[in-house]
Amino acid sequence: MTGYGSNPESCTGEPVLVGVTGDACGTCSSTNIPLYDLSCHKSDDFYCRDCLTKMWNMVDDEIVRCPSCSNGCHFLPLQLIQDFEGINHEFLEFQAFDKIREQPEVMNNLIAFTAAEAVTFLDVTYGYFDDQILNTVELGGLPSYLSAGTHEIFTANPYYMALKEELTSVSKMMATPLELEDDLMLVLNNTIVRDTRFKYADHLDMHDIDLQNDAAILWEATNTFEDLNTIRENWVGMIRMWVDLLAWRHLERVASVEGGAAERTREPLSFANMM
């Protein structure tokens, strides 16, 4: 590969994921984050995924750099995000990205992503749920017959717009999947509260519910108004899938050539395990 630094001491071997071994990261000394054996420079140290993630998040390009020597680590380049073809049965089965959520070493440690990745996966997730539900109103948007096209479907949906704004204010963002999910759930709840004030102000006033009490309004929205509760339940599922996709993308970014960084497997179907 070219463009990965010019240190004459650097090597060209591919990075190897060695996992959580009890060894300490050569940069931060953590012992509970998956480690990598890097060959970008001569060293006996391993380096953890969090430190690699922080290095990637600091720069403007897509190269994952070594925390020690700052040379590129020679991870394989990702498919361009604009070429991502969406979620289908083959993707679900082959990538097994839903199993990422079962791995605490992923959910509790850092991932990073670009604003373009966040928008692409939000759009893909929205489309996937829209295909299942077949009613954009249940996603908080306008009826399909009132929308001129895909762009208007998105811009007319306050939930979509609020969540998109949350993750596109900077070119790159970094968080643990669980932190990211909590932040997005807070955005969702705040949007539900605003929607409830707009749609059901008379009801709230009639029942003496303080319009400044967000917790009381959220309770009313999810326990009294079926339409808003349905919207919230759908978006909870969408946020979880969105976060899973962002985690999957980052794990592929720092994947070993052999096996993949997600450390996940999907047992093949056979007559034996169907008995």
Order of alpha helices (4+ residues) and beta strands (2+ residues): beta-beta-beta-alpha-alpha-alpha-beta-alpha-alpha-alpha-beta-alpha-alpha-alpha-alpha
